[in-house]
Amino acid sequence: MAAVRISSRSGLPSLLIYLGIGVAIGQDGIGISFNDVGLTQVIGYAALVVILAEGGLGTKWQEIKPALPAAAVLSTFGVAVSVGVTAAAAHYLAGIDWRQALIIGAVVSSTDAAAVFSVLRNVPLPGRLTGVLEAESGFNDAPVVILVVAFSAAGPVDHWYVLLGRIALELAIGAAVGLAIGTLGAYGLRHVALPASGLYPIAVMAIAVTAYAGGALAHGSGFLAVYLAALILGNARLPHWPATRGFAEGLGWIAQIGMFVLLGLLVTPHELFDDIIPALMVGLVLTMVARPVSVFLSTAPFRTPWQEKVLLSWAGLRGAVPIVLATIPMVAGVQDSRRIFNIVFVLVIVYTLVQGPTLPWLASRLRLGDNEAEDLGIESAPLERLRGHLLSVAIPEGSKMHGVEVSELRLPPGAAVTLVVRDDASFVPGPTTVLRKGDELMVVATDPVRDATERRLRAVGEGGKLAGWLGAGNVVGDAVAKPKAKWGLVKRKSVK
């Protein structure tokens, strides 16, 4: 808990603190000897599944949707450019053989999901930038794992077009499995009332892990499958969502702590000294050349401002993923695999110390702060016997719902504001009750109008009392809200 607090206040990714704990209790510290690379790899993969699931659950679709094309290019073409430039640096500057250089290039070219999710959520970036970075970190693990496994396999490396075909096939299978399982899981959780609210978080994480298993069993990318399934679940407005998010965040922290401490145990500090200079050289080329070149080339078709390209270049954070991937050649018995692991370990530590704390400063210098209003916090609890839902709506700072009367919400028939909690006091509102920032509303909505009620509340939060008349995104069902027939397409259904 102290490490989490230090991490949040300093801006450093928590991985550094947990790696330090592992090193401190390891062979050169307290003296615990641990060298089981296979167990480390298994636990690392399991932890990455949980971390990707937690990241997907916390990613907003409205932010990631416009970023998908750029993120897809960055996580495929951008990774290929970064691998080539970094491998060349490792070969020509550090004198590493081409096979080992390609492994290093592939291992360190992936941005780390845990580092990105933990650092970026404390940096007030615009939604489009956060979407690109989060989507890229969720997507690029899949092609990198395929490359590392291919370069670490015994015998000659496959031709580039064979590797490209394998990557495309595994990504397609993983995407199909993840989308299917995520969609089915979201449908089931929205239409089946579980007997206890504590079961919803467990069910959500179980569905996400099942997506990874399904993708892997189908010889696809399990990492892509779990991220896409979690992304769908995270944007499905499931019941008891805040509790589910809290549960997923807790599991994500446990996964990070366990994985990083284990990786710290695996390293032997006195063996790192000979590899510090090669690691610094490779990391410098990766940070100052490979990443910027891949970003500028990948974002060229998307008219991205140069300020955003600079930030994307600097925000290519590395973390546990490269260190876990560095265990693959060790398990495969690749020559000098221990040196590869040491170089990756030093590179991650040094450049995370440089990039993580300076990212907020760079964002402010580039004037890329986020001035967007905070979204309404809406929690839904199913009322099975009434065939309805109880919505808990929190009005945040900057919301345009502040100053709106209850009658001006214009909720559809079948929905009503039943309670307002304000300053630790609660009362039943009247039609002329004026809502304020910080209020929490209890809204009851029947099943047929539940989605329309949520959309209306969010529209008022973004556009104020005139949402719908001034094009502020107000829809009920599939009908655009108009003054004369604003609820015309809402089907009325009796509540039993």
N, C-alpha and C positions, 0 to 999 in steps of 0.2 A: 504493500500500500504506500509506503514511503517512496518507493521507486516510481510509482505512478504519479505521485504528487510532484516529485522533482522533475519528472519528464514533462508534465503539463506546464509547469512554471518556467522551465528553461527553454522549451521549444525543441529539445533533443528527442529523437525517437527513443522510446523506452527500450528498444533492443540493446542499446549501448550499456544501459545499466544492468540488464539481465545477463548479457554476455559477460560483463565484468564480474557479476556474482558467480557465474559458472567458472570463470578463470580463477577467481579467488579461492574456491573450494576444490579446485582441480589439482593436478599433479604438482605444479609449481607453487601452489598455495597451501591449503590445509593438508593436501596430500592424497585426495581421493583419486584413484587411478581408473580411468574409463576410456576404452578404445574400441567400443563396439560400433563400428561404422554402419553396419546393416540395421541395427536397432535405431540408431539416430536417424537414418533415412526414412524408416517406416513411421516413426513418431513425427518427423518433420513433415512428411506428406499428409498425415492425419491432421496435424495442426494447420497446415496451409488450407486444407478443405474447410475447416471451421472459420479461419480468418477470411477466406474468400466469401463464404456464406454470410458472415457478419457484414462484410463490406457491401455485398449485393443487397442485403436487406436495408442498408442505410442509404443507398443511392437513389436519388429522386429521378423518376423517368423524364420529367419535364426538363431536367438539366442534362441528362445523358442523351436524350433523343437527338437534338441537333448536333451532338458531338460524336455520334456513332461513326460517320464516314471518316473523320479525321483520326479517331481512335483506332479504327480498323486498319488504316494505312500505317499508322505509327507502330502498331503491334505486329505487323507483318513485314512490309517493305522497310520501315524504319529500323526494325530489329535486324534485318539482313544487312543494311548499311552499317549499323553499329558493330555487328559481329565482324564484318570484313575489315573495317578501320582498326578496331581494337586488336584483332588477331595479327594484323600487319605490324602494329606497334609492339606487341609482345614478341614477335619473331625478330624484327629488325633492331629494336632498341634493347630488349632484354635477353636476346639470344636464345629464345625458347623454340624448340622444334615446332614445325607447322601443326602437327596433330594436337599437341598440348596447347599451342597458341589459339587454335580454333576453339578448343574446349573452353579456355579462359574467356575468349571473346563472346561465346554463346552464354556462358554462365553469368557474366556481369552485364550483359546487354538488356536484361529484363528489369524493369522497374518493380519495386517490391510493394505488394498490396498492403501489407501491414504498415510499412513506413509511410506510404502515401495516405492511407486512411487516417492514421494517427496524427500526422503533421498537418495535412491540408485542412482538416476540420477545425484546426485552431488558427488558420490563416483566412482572413475574410476576402476570399477571391470571388470574382463573378461566377455565376452558375455555369456558364459555358466552359470556363477554364477548369473548374472543379470536375465537370462532367468528362472532359477530355482525359484528364489525368487519372480519374478513378476508373473510367472505362478501359483506358490503355493498360493500367496495372492489373485489371481483371482479365483482360484478353491475352496479354503477351506471355503469360506463363506457359500456355499450351504450346505454341511453336518453339519456344526456347527449350522446353523439356524434350521435345522430339529431336531437336538439333544436338543437345548434349548427349542423349542416349545414342544417337547415330554416330557421333564422333568418338564415343567411348567404346563402341562395339568392337569386338575382335575382327580382324580382317580389314580389307580396304573400305574406305568410306564410299557410300553410294554416290552416283552422279547427282548433280544439282537438280536436274529435272525430276529424278526419282524422289529426292527429299522434298521438293516442292509439291509433288503429287501426294506424298504421304501426309504432309502438313495440311494440305487442303482437305483431304479425305477425313482426317481425324477431327479437324475443326468443324466440318459439316456434320459429322455424326454427333459430336459433342453438343453442338448447337441444337440439333434436332431433338436429342434426348432431353437436354435441359429445358427447352421451351415446352416440350410435351409434359414432362413431369411437373414443372412449375405451374403450367396452366391447369392441369388436372388437380393438383394439390390446392391451388387457390380456390377453384370451384368447389371442391369438397369442403374446405374450411368455412367458406361463406354460406353454404347451404346445409351444413350439419352442425347442430348445436352440441358441443361436447359438454359432459356433465359437470366439469370443473374448469374455471378460468385458467388454472395452472397447467392444464393440458395443452393449451394453444401454443405456448412457446416451445414445448417439447415436440409437438406435431410439426411445427414449422421447420425446426432444425432437422428433424428426422426426414422430412421431405427433401431438404437441401442435400443431406448426406446421401440419400437414395439416388438423387440425380447424379452425384459423382460416381456412385457404384454402377448405375446403369450406363453411364458414358464409358467407364473403363471396361465393363464387361462386353460392351458392343465394339470394343477396339477403337473408341473415339477418345476425345479429350475430356477426361473427367473434370479437370479444372474449369474448363469453359462451361461444362454442363452445370456444375454447382453454382457458378457465378450467375448464369442466366436464370436458373430456377429461382435463386434467391432474389434476383432483381424483379422477377414477376411477382413473387410472394410479397416483397417489400412495397410494391405499388398497388396491391390488390385491396387495400383498406380492409384488412382482416379484423375480426373482433379482438378486443383486448390488445391492441397493437403496442401501446407504450410498454406494457409488461413484457411482450415478446421482444421488443428492441432491447430492453434492459437485460433480459436473459441472454440474448445473443451477444451483447457487448461483454457480459461477464464471462461467457464461454470463450469469446475472442481473447480476452485478457489472459485467461488460464492457458489457452493454447500458445500465446506469445511467450508467456513466462516459462512454461515447460520447454518449449522448443529452444529458446535462446539460452537458457541455463544449460541445457544438454549440449548445445553447440559450443558453449564456452568450456564445458568440461572436456569436450573432444580435442580442443586445441592444446598444444604444448607451447607455452610462451617462449621458452629458451630456444625453440627451433625456428622462431620467426625472424630472428635478426638477419640471417642471410638473404631473406626474401623481402626485406623492407624496401630497398631501393627499386627492384623490379616492380613491386606493387605500386609504389608512388609514381613511377614512370608510366605504367600502363593506365593507372587511374587518372593521371593528368591528361593523357590523350583521350581517354574515354569521356571525361568531364568537359574538356575544353574543345575537343575536335569531333569525336565520333557522335556524341549526343546532339550537339548543335547542328552538325551536317544532316543527321537523320531527321531532325525536327524541321529544319528549313526545307529540305527536299520533300518530306511527307506532307507538309502543310501548304506547299506551293499552290495546289489547285483550289484551295479553300479561302483565299483572300484573307488570311489571318494577319492582323496588324503585327508589326515588328515587335512591339512591346510584349505581346502575348507569346510570340515565338521565343523571345529571350527568356521569359519566365518558364515556358515549357522546357527549354533546354536546361535550365538550372534545376528544375524540379524533377529530374530523372533520378529519384531517390533509390538507393540500394539498401538492402536489409537482409532479412533472414533467407529470402528465396535464393540469392546467389550462393550463400553458404550451404544451404541444404542441397542445391544442385551440384555443388562441388564434391559432395559425397558420392555422386553417381560414378565418376571415374575411379574412385577409391574402391567401391564395391566391385566394379568391373575389372579391377587389376591393371589399369592403365599405367604405363611407365611414368615415373615422377608425379604420380597422382597426389602424393602428400605435399609436394611443392605447390601444385595447383591449388590445393586447399589453403595452404598458408598464404599464398599471394592474394587469393580472393578474400580471405579473412582480414588481412591488413588493409586491403583496398577499401573494403566496406567500412571498417572502423574509421579510417582517416577521413574519407570523403563524406561520410555521414556527419562527422563532426563539423565539416566545413559547410556542407549544403543545408542541413537541417536548420540550424540557428539563423542562417543568413537569408532564408527564404522570405520571412515576413518583411525584412528590411528591403529586399529587392522588390517585392510587390508594392511597397509604399513608394519607393523611388520611381517605379514605372507607372505609378498612379493607377494601379489595378485593384483598388479596394472595391468591396461589394457594398452597394448602397440599396440593394433590393430589400423590400419589406419582408419580414419573417412570415412564413406560412402559418395558417391557423393550425393549432394542434387539435385534431379530432380523434377521439377514441370511441369505438363502437363496442357495445355489449349486446348479445342477442337476447331477445325476450321471446322464448320459444312459444309459450302458451298464448301470447298475444299476437304472434306472427309479426313482430316488429323489432325495433332496435332502439336502444338508449344511446344517444350520442353525447359525449362530453366534449364541449368546444371551449378552448382557451383562447382568449383574445390577446395577442402579443403586442409589444410596442410597435408603432408604425402602421398597425392595421387600420384600414379605412372603415372598419365596422365601428370604430370609436365614434360616438355621437349619433349613431343610427338608432331609431326607435324600433321596438320589437315588431310593430305592425309593418314597418318599412322593410323588414326582411323578406316579406312576401313569400313565405314558405308555402309549398304546395299543400292542398288538402290531404289530411292524414298525417301531418307533421305539426308540432307545436313546441314552443319554448315553455317548459314546465317549471323551471327553477333557475335562479341566478345566484351565484355565490360571489360576494364582493366584500373585501376587507374582513374576512373571517366570519361574515354573516351571510345568511341565505334568506331569500324571499321569493314569493311567487310573483312574477312580473305581470304587468298589465299591458295593453296595446301601446300605451304612450311611454312605457319605461325606456329611458335612454341608456344604451349600452356604453360601457367604458372599457378602456384598455386595462387588462388585468382581470377582467370578469371571467368567470367560468360558467357556461350555460349548460343546462341539461335539456336536451331536445329529444322528444320521443317521435319516431317516424315508423310508419308501417312498412312492411317489406316492399310493396310496389313503388313507394316513393322514397326509399332510403337513399338510393344513389342520387336522385334528383335533389334531395334535401342537402346532401353534402356538396354537390356542385353549386347550389344556390348560396350556401353559406360561404364557400370559398370565393365565389364571384363577388359577394358583398365585401368580403375581406380585402379584395384586390381593387374593386371599383367603387365602393361606397354605396349609398342608398340609391344612386341612379344606375347601378349595374343592370345591364339589359337594355336600357333605353339609349345609352351612349356607347354601346358596343363593348361592354366590359366583361364579355365572356359568360353571360348568364344563359344557361340552358336548363330545361326541365324535361326529362326524358330525352327525346330527340328534337324537341321543338325549341326554336329560338324564342326567347321571351319578348312578347310584344304587348303594348298597353291594352289592346282589346281582347286578345286571345292568348294570354300568356300561359295559361295552364291547359290549353285545349287538348294536348295529346297525352295527358296524364290519365292513365286508366284507374278508375276508382274501384276499390275492392273492399268488401266488408271485412272487419276484424272479428275473428271468432274467439 
